[in-house]
Amino acid sequence: MWGRWALLPAFLAAWATVGVWTVFALAVSNNSVNLTRVFPYISHCGSFPPQSCIFSQILNLGAAMAATICLLRYHQLQDWGAPPSWNQVSLGAGLLSALGTSIVGNFQQTLQLPTHLVGAFLAFAIGLSYFWLQLFLARRVKSQPLPGAPWISPLRVALCGFCSGLMVAMVVLHFWPLRSAAAACEWAVAMILFLLYGLFAVDFAQLGSCSLRLRAASLHLTPSPADLQLSIQTLQL
């Protein structure tokens, strides 16, 4: 039986996929984009009202869910004995990717292009590096008490490799310029990243609960001579 936390990655993948295509449909329906001229980038679809508000909300909530998934995955790999330093690097990459997603949603392409591009780099490039690091860490764990599906690792390798090729093609086609082809690559990259997040549902399948515990620091105080003398007198009594 799947644990409740397995629903979070699945919900994120569904939320993000349905959300961005809804924004696309709204942009086409109200003529914010013209498909007869050029196929639009995702951000271009979400740059104009009313879909810009929906776009921001979708990415902000998606970023919050992605950050939560990265934290859960960090602690899961920590329990399995993954290399601590690399696990921390992976967590940092995941959180930066989530931050970049929020930046993309809040700083629209038509208003704050430089900031928007920084967010896009964090969301796409750093986001992809996060999943490559996850593949590396999955092979370096010392113990995995709950074996996952045997097909999950090959599928992740294939998706990460395909996504890397699409990302390179997107940059090359953008500066060619073949903007419609570059935009199609961007949509494909986004769908793959959403799917990669969704696949964490397999890893979280047996994760039934999560708790936060605070541990007080131990205080080693050296007793004063007066306290020692008082203790001796108390024992004598």
N, C-alpha and C positions, 0 to 999 in steps of 0.2 A: 504493500500500500504506500502510495506516495505521501511524503510529508507535506505539510502546509507551505513550507518555504519553496517547494518546487513550483508552486503556482506563480511566484513572483517573476522569474525569468520568462515563463510562458506568457504571462500577462504583458510584460514589457514588450516582447516581440510583437504580440498582437496589437497592443496599443500604438506603438510607433508605426507599424506598417499600415494599419487602417487610418491612422491619423494623417500621415503625410500624403496618402493617396486621396483622402478626403479634401485636404488643402488643394491638391492638384485639380480635383474635380470642381471645386468652387472657383478656382482661378480661371479654368477654362469656361465655366458656365457664365461668369460675369465679364468675360473678355479681358481679364487682366493679363492673360497670355494668349498669343495667337499661334496655334499649332500649325497653321499653314505657312508661317514664316520660319519658325525655329522651334525645336523641342526645348522646353525650359529646364533650367536647373531647379533643384528643390527649393533653394533659398529664394529664387526669383518668384516662384509661385506663392511663397509666404511673405512677400514684401509689400503687398497692397491690402488695404482693408476691404472687406471684413475678415478675410481669412488670415491676415497677419496676426490678429489677436488669438485665433485658434492655434496658429502655428507656434506662437510663443508658449501657450499653455501646454501644448503637446510636448514640446522639447523640454520645458522646465520640469514637468512631472516625470518625463522619461529620464532626465538627468538624475533626478532624486532616486529613482528606482535603480538606475545603473550604478550609482555610488553605493547603495545598500547592497547590491549583488556583489560588487567588488570587495566590500568589507567582509561579507559572509564567506566569500571564496578565499580571502586572505586567511581567515581563522581556520577554515577547513584544511587548507594546505599546511598551515602551521601545525595542526593536530596530526597531520600525516607525516610530518618530519621533512617538509620541503626546506631547501637552503634559506635561512632567514633573510640574508641580504638580498637575494634575488626575489624573494617573496615580497619584500618591502618595495623594491623597484617596480615590481608588477603592480602592487597596490597603488603606488604613486602614478603610474601610467594610466591605470583605470580611473582614478579620481580626476586626473587632468583631462581625460577624454570626456568624462561627465561634465566637468566645468566648461569645456569647449562647446559641448552640445547646448548648454544653457546660454552661453555667449551668442551662439548662432541664432538662437530664438529671440534673444532680447535686443541684439544690435542688428537691425535689418540691413540687408545688402544695399538698399538704395539710400540709406541714411548714414551708416557708419561702416563703410566698406573695409578700411584697414583692420578695425577691431573684428569685424565679421570674418575676415579671412584668417585672422589669428585663431578665432574660435573654430573655424572649419578645419584648420590644420590640426588642432588638438583633437577634435572629434574624429577625424578620419585617420590621419597618419599615426598619431599617438594611440588612438583606439585600436588600430590594427596591430601595432607593436605590442599592445597589452595581450592580445590573443596569441601572438607568437610566443610571448613570455609564458603564457599559461601552458602552451604545449611543451615548452622546455621544462617547466616546473613539474608537470605531470609525469615526466620521465625521471625526475630526480627525487621523488618522494621515497621515504624509507619504508613506510607501511601504509597500506590502504585497506582498512578493515572492511569497507563496504565496496566490493568491486562494481565498477560501472559496466555499461554495455560495451562489448568488444568492438563495436563499429564506431564508437564515438570519436576515438582518436584519429583513425584514418579519415573520417569525414571532416574533422576540424583541420587536418593538414591540407586536404583538398580545397576546402573553403578559403583558408588563409592564403594558399598559393594563388588561387583564382582571383581573390580580392586584391592581392598585391599586383598582379598583372593588370587588372582593371584600373587600379589607381595610377599606375605608370601611364597606361593608355589615356586616361582622362587628362592628365597634365599635358601630354604630348599633343593630343587632339585639340585641347583648349588653345594652345599657342600656335596651332598649325595655320589658320584656325578652322576647325570643324566643330563648331559649338554644339550642334545638335548631337553629334556622336559623343562628344565629351560629356554632355548632360546625361545621355543614356548610360554611359559608364558610371556617372555619379549615382544615379538611381540604383544601378545594380550593386555598387559598393555598399550603399546604405542598406539595401535589403539583406545582403550577406552579413553585415555587421549586426543587424537586428536578429538574424537567425543564429549567429554565434552566441549572442546573449541568451537567446531562447534555449539553446542546447544546455545551458547550465541547469536546466530543470532536471536533466538526467543525473547530474552530480548532486543535486539537492534532494533527490528522491527520498533518501532515508534520513534527511535532516528534519526531525520532527519538531524541535524546539530550539530556541536560542535565548540565553539569559546573560545578563550583565552583572558581574560581581565585583565589589570593591574590597580590596584587601588593605587593611591598615598597616602602615610601616612599623616594623618592630623597633622599639627604642631601647638601646642598651645604655643605661645611665649608670655612672660610677657613684656609689654611695659615698657621702661625705664621712669624715672621721666621727663627727657627732652622731650621725645615723648609726654607724657601726657600734659605737659605745652604747647607744640606746638599745640596740638589738641585743647586745651582750647582757645588759642589765635586765632586759625583759626575759631572756632565757634563764638567768640566775634566779629570778623571781619564780 
